Amino acid sequence: MQKITKRVVDAADARAERFIVWDTECKGFGLLVLPTGIKSYIYKYRTAEGQQRRITIGQHGALTPDQARKTAEDHREVVRGGGDPLGEKRALREAMTIGDILDAYLASEDFANKAASTQPIDRGRIERHLRPLLGRKHVHLVTENDVKRAFAAIRDGKTAVDVKTGTRGRARVRGGEGAAKMAIAVLKAILNWAVRARMMTESPCRFVKIGAFAVRETILDGAADYARLFQTLDRMEAELRIRRPVADCIRLIALTGCRRGEVSNLRWSYVDLKNGRLVLPPKAHKTGRKTGKPKIIGLPAAAQAIIARQPEGGPDDCVFPPIRSGAGVPDLSHAWTKVRAEAGLPRDLVLHSLRHSVASHMAMAGAQASEIMTALGHRQLSTAQKYIHWGEDARQALAEKAATVVLAGMAAASKPKAKVLRLKGGKR
């Protein structure tokens, strides 16, 4: 036994059998020398239950004798307090990671019950953002600051990637604040699910605030905008630059205010043309998973005509089939980008804005929040109420515009008349 120094370590030549040099300053701290010449620092101790254990601190070269002794002294303090350094190390190695939680969620019934259009979006946020940043972290060690750092990394584009997916697909992940908010919102939902499933005791996201989501208020203002949209769809379809099922999906969304997934995933069993409506079962619409109720969508005559001209299939077949059998649902995003640009519509007018447009024009026409709520299938009255405010603002703006001519006349009438000078003889 002697104090382990660099000189002692260098002088400890390999023998036919392994041997240990014990340190005189820290009880239990030693240098293990193997016949191969490999030298490792170790710490030997007894647990509170009397079990003898030995933990490897690290190899010489990666650690100096002083660094290894400091670690041994830390282990010694843990043992004095009734702890078990090796047991804790094994527990940490076997502990569940965030990646394990993500895998369990993706295999869960909760994820399976999500809309078919939502699943790939959430999976993309998990695989492109959350797993690379947090997947290897042990659940019980993840902190609120870890989540905030992940948010900042996504916002700043540190998870951005452009990769080929499949034969013709491509994933362009850019990041940004909106992507960061959505990714962390997904993480919050997953960890809350894990708490309910008793896979963890509490979520590190519970106090993380990501701010409000931006509200898109851009809509199709009036008949002229709708005319450009439908004319562009007709022209692109006639020139075979857009498939009819895709063009008809966009037309149907514009006419009814349906969500994109409700139209792209529409099945013939949901169609009731006799009564001029769609009846979406709970699994086929966003709020149905919480309410357990079907969603009924009234169809104007033009929307009925669009559906009626599709090649009819079996009850479970898509009304708007993809380009190839088994290829999922029609890709509307790529087509919408081209249509919007050619029609000269605002860049921030996303496909979902067509839904906002229907609700906003209903509000401007005097519809009540409950009527908008029923027509669009909102679960909460407050969601429909915002369109009432937009409608009131729009009516106010229209009233101001209509009053412009009247106000001009009022202003002219209030101007003092110029005095007329009359000269002798009646001349002015």
Buried (B, 14 or more C-beta within 10 A) or exposed (E): EEBBBEEBBEEBEBEEEEBBBBBEEBBBBBBBBEEEEEBBBBBBBEBEEEEEBEBEBEEBEEBBBEEBBBBBBEBBEEBEEEBBBBEEEEEEEEEBBBBBBBBBBBEBEBBEEBBEBEBEBBBBBBBBBBBBBBBEBBBEEBEEEBBBEBBEBBBEBEBBEEEEEEEEEEEEBEBBBEBBBBBBBBBBBBBBBBBEEEBBEEBBBEEBEBEEEEEEEBBBEEEEBBEBBBEBBEBBBEEEEBBBBBBBBBBBBBBBBBBBBBBBBBBBBBBEEEEEBBBBEBEBBBBBBEEEBBBBBEBEEEBBEBBEEBEEEEEEEBBBBBEEEEEEBBBBEEBBEEBBEBBEBEEEBBBBBBBBBBBBBBBBEEBBBEEBBBBBBBBEEEBBBBBBEBBEBBBEEEEEEEEEEEEEEEEEEEEEEEEEEEEEEEEE
